[in-house]
Amino acid sequence: MGKLEDMALLVAVAEAGGLSAAGRRLSLSPATMTARLKAMEERYQTRLFHRSTRAITLTRAGEDFYHAARRVLEEARHAESLLTQKEGGLSGNIRLSAPSDFGRQYLSPAIVDFSRRHPEVTFSVFLGERVEDLVANRLDMSIRVGNLPDSSLAIRHIRPNHRVLVASEAYLATHGTPAALDELHHHRCLAMLPAPICLYQGEELGLPHAAGLQDLVAERFTGFSPLDRKEVGLQFVFPQRKLQPPQVSAFMAFFIDWLGETSPSSARRR
């Protein structure tokens, strides 16, 4: 096998954490994976993995080789994507993840619009509340909400994003407008949690009752807390690398512009 194939095999094993999982990704049997790893170690006269009955982990030399191999494979992928562009058009696959509600309301219609312009680009989208491992799941990027801790991941901000307290005009007319956050303890509050579930007065409502919350906030509720200007991060997160595939860079730029021109109500109509 060629050196690029060897690098891809080592990267797959390291990121999958085992021969079987990596073999399924590469459509190779465990016996074939074992034989190829052994041949690699003999060729380079270096042990690349620690093996046990429970796990397989990189040696120090293996870690160095892994990081270098990832850079080589990313540059090879970038070079291939440049060659496959048709007369300046975009092609290739984009793998990304996003929170469920945000993905359904904003990401999905944006992908539809982008695909009309670039039909040769395909998408693999993973929606959920779990923070996906970009490297292990071979994701090009992820949309994440919240102020993220420092990490080795690169970030591209999408747009300013603020928390807001809302209530129906009828509720405020009956119960009054809270003047301070402490007064919320005396009001009937509905809170979204990351699960995602809804809590109403401390009792779980569940998803069926929470499904229409975005519509209620957008169409029937009014904001009453203009003083809360704390920004909550909304960003693309992606592995550190110098070269992004053209279709990935193009979609990030497109989505930022698209979202800036799209209101919640128009997003639902698309």
C-alpha positions in Angstrom: 0.0 0.0 0.0 1.1 3.6 -0.5 2.3 6.0 2.2 -0.9 8.0 2.1 -2.9 4.9 2.7 -0.7 4.0 5.6 -1.1 7.4 7.1 -4.9 7.2 6.7 -4.9 3.9 8.4 -2.9 5.1 11.4 -5.0 8.2 11.7 -8.2 6.1 11.6 -7.0 3.7 14.3 -5.8 6.6 16.6 -9.1 8.5 16.2 -11.4 5.5 16.5 -9.5 4.1 19.5 -9.5 0.5 18.2 -8.9 -1.7 15.2 -12.4 -2.9 14.8 -14.0 0.6 14.7 -11.3 1.8 12.4 -11.7 -1.3 10.2 -15.4 -0.6 9.9 -14.6 3.0 8.8 -12.1 1.8 6.2 -14.0 -1.4 5.2 -11.1 -3.6 6.3 -11.1 -6.7 8.5 -9.3 -6.6 11.9 -6.8 -9.2 10.6 -6.0 -7.0 7.6 -5.7 -3.9 9.9 -3.3 -5.8 12.2 -1.1 -7.0 9.3 -0.9 -3.5 7.8 0.1 -1.9 11.1 2.7 -4.6 11.7 4.1 -4.0 8.2 4.3 -0.2 8.9 6.2 -0.7 12.1 8.6 -3.0 10.4 9.1 -0.6 7.6 9.9 2.3 9.9 11.6 0.2 12.5 9.5 2.0 15.2 6.7 0.9 17.4 3.7 3.1 16.7 1.0 1.6 19.1 0.8 0.2 22.6 -1.5 -2.9 22.4 -3.4 -4.6 25.1 -6.5 -6.8 25.3 -8.6 -3.8 26.1 -7.1 -0.9 24.2 -4.7 0.3 21.6 -2.9 3.7 22.1 -0.2 5.6 20.4 3.4 5.5 21.5 5.3 8.8 21.7 6.7 8.2 18.2 3.2 7.2 17.1 1.7 10.5 18.4 4.3 12.5 16.4 3.6 10.5 13.3 -0.1 10.9 13.8 0.0 14.7 14.0 2.2 14.9 10.9 0.1 12.4 9.0 -3.1 14.4 9.7 -1.5 17.5 8.3 -0.4 15.6 5.2 -3.8 14.1 4.7 -5.6 17.4 5.1 -3.3 19.0 2.5 -3.8 16.1 0.1 -7.6 16.5 0.6 -7.4 20.2 -0.1 -5.3 19.5 -3.3 -7.9 17.0 -4.5 -10.8 19.4 -3.8 -9.0 22.0 -6.0 -8.7 19.5 -8.9 -12.3 18.4 -8.7 -13.8 21.9 -8.9 -15.6 22.2 -12.2 -15.1 25.5 -14.0 -14.9 27.4 -10.8 -17.8 25.6 -9.2 -17.8 23.9 -5.8 -18.1 20.1 -5.2 -17.4 17.6 -2.4 -18.9 16.7 0.9 -19.3 18.9 4.0 -19.7 17.1 7.4 -21.0 19.3 10.2 -23.0 19.2 13.4 -25.3 21.7 15.2 -27.8 22.0 18.0 -31.1 20.4 17.1 -33.4 23.5 17.3 -30.9 25.8 15.6 -30.2 23.2 12.9 -33.8 22.7 12.1 -34.7 26.4 12.1 -31.7 28.0 10.5 -29.1 25.5 9.2 -31.5 23.3 7.2 -33.0 26.1 5.1 -29.6 27.6 4.6 -28.3 24.3 3.2 -31.3 24.1 0.8 -30.4 27.6 -0.5 -26.7 26.8 -0.8 -27.4 23.5 -2.5 -29.5 25.3 -5.2 -26.4 27.4 -6.0 -23.9 24.5 -5.7 -25.6 21.3 -6.5 -22.3 19.3 -6.6 -21.8 19.9 -2.9 -23.3 17.3 -0.5 -23.9 17.5 3.2 -23.7 15.1 6.1 -25.4 16.8 9.0 -25.6 15.7 12.7 -28.2 17.4 14.9 -28.2 17.0 18.6 -27.4 18.5 22.0 -24.2 16.5 22.6 -20.9 18.2 21.8 -19.5 16.1 19.0 -15.8 15.2 18.8 -14.8 16.8 15.5 -11.7 14.7 15.0 -13.2 11.3 16.0 -16.3 11.9 13.9 -14.4 13.4 10.9 -16.4 16.6 11.0 -15.3 19.6 9.0 -17.0 21.9 11.5 -19.6 22.3 14.1 -22.0 25.2 15.1 -21.9 25.7 18.8 -23.8 28.1 21.1 -22.2 29.3 24.3 -18.9 30.8 25.4 -16.4 28.1 24.7 -13.3 27.3 26.9 -9.9 27.6 25.4 -9.0 24.6 23.2 -7.0 23.6 20.2 -10.0 24.2 18.0 -10.3 27.1 15.7 -13.3 29.4 15.9 -15.1 31.7 13.4 -17.8 33.9 14.9 -21.1 33.8 13.1 -23.0 36.9 14.6 -23.7 38.6 17.9 -26.0 36.6 20.1 -27.7 37.8 23.3 -30.0 36.3 25.9 -33.4 37.9 26.3 -36.2 37.6 28.8 -39.6 37.4 27.2 -43.3 37.3 28.2 -46.7 37.6 26.7 -48.2 41.1 26.8 -51.2 39.6 28.6 -49.0 38.1 31.3 -47.2 41.4 31.9 -50.5 43.3 32.0 -51.8 40.9 34.7 -48.7 40.3 36.8 -46.5 43.3 36.1 -43.0 43.6 34.5 -40.1 42.4 36.7 -37.8 45.2 37.5 -34.9 43.0 38.6 -33.8 39.4 38.1 -34.5 38.5 41.7 -38.2 39.2 41.1 -38.4 36.2 38.7 -38.7 33.9 41.7 -42.2 35.3 42.1 -43.3 34.8 38.5 -44.4 31.8 36.4 -41.2 31.0 34.5 -40.5 28.7 31.6 -36.8 27.7 31.1 -35.1 25.8 28.3 -32.4 23.3 29.5 -29.7 21.8 27.3 -31.1 18.2 27.4 -33.3 19.6 25.6 -36.3 19.7 28.0 -38.5 22.5 29.3 -39.0 23.3 33.0 -42.1 25.1 34.1 -42.1 26.1 37.7 -39.5 23.4 38.3 -41.5 20.6 36.6 -40.3 18.9 33.4 -42.7 19.4 30.5 -40.8 17.4 27.9 -40.3 17.9 24.2 -43.9 17.8 22.9 -44.7 20.9 25.0 -41.5 22.6 24.1 -41.6 22.1 20.4 -43.6 25.3 19.7 -41.6 27.6 22.0 -39.6 29.2 19.2 -42.8 30.2 17.5 -44.3 31.6 20.7 -41.2 33.7 21.4 -41.0 35.0 17.9 -44.7 35.8 17.3 -46.5 36.2 20.6 -44.0 37.3 23.2 -42.3 40.6 23.8 -38.9 41.2 25.3 -38.7 43.1 28.6 -35.0 42.9 29.5 -33.1 45.3 27.3 -30.4 45.8 30.0 -29.0 42.2 29.6 -26.3 42.8 27.0 -24.1 39.8 27.8 -23.2 38.1 24.6 -23.6 34.3 24.2 -21.2 32.9 21.7 -22.5 31.6 18.3 -19.7 30.3 16.2 -18.3 27.7 13.8 -15.8 25.5 15.5 -13.4 23.4 13.4 -10.0 21.6 13.7 -6.9 23.8 13.5 -5.6 23.7 10.0 -4.3 26.2 7.5 -6.2 24.9 4.5 -9.9 24.5 4.5 -11.6 22.6 1.7 -13.1 25.3 -0.7 -16.7 24.0 -0.2 -16.3 24.3 3.6 -14.9 27.9 3.5 -17.6 28.8 1.0 -20.4 27.5 3.1 -19.2 29.2 6.3 -19.1 32.6 4.5 -22.5 31.9 2.8 -24.2 31.0 6.1 -22.9 34.0 7.9 -24.3 36.3 5.2 -27.5 34.2 4.9 -28.2 34.4 8.6 -27.5 38.1 8.7 -30.2 38.6 6.1 -32.7 36.1 7.6 -35.2 36.9 10.4 -36.7 34.0 12.5 -40.0 34.3 10.7 -38.6 34.3 7.2 -36.4 31.3 8.1 -39.6 29.3 9.0 -41.2 30.3 5.7 -38.3 29.1 3.6 
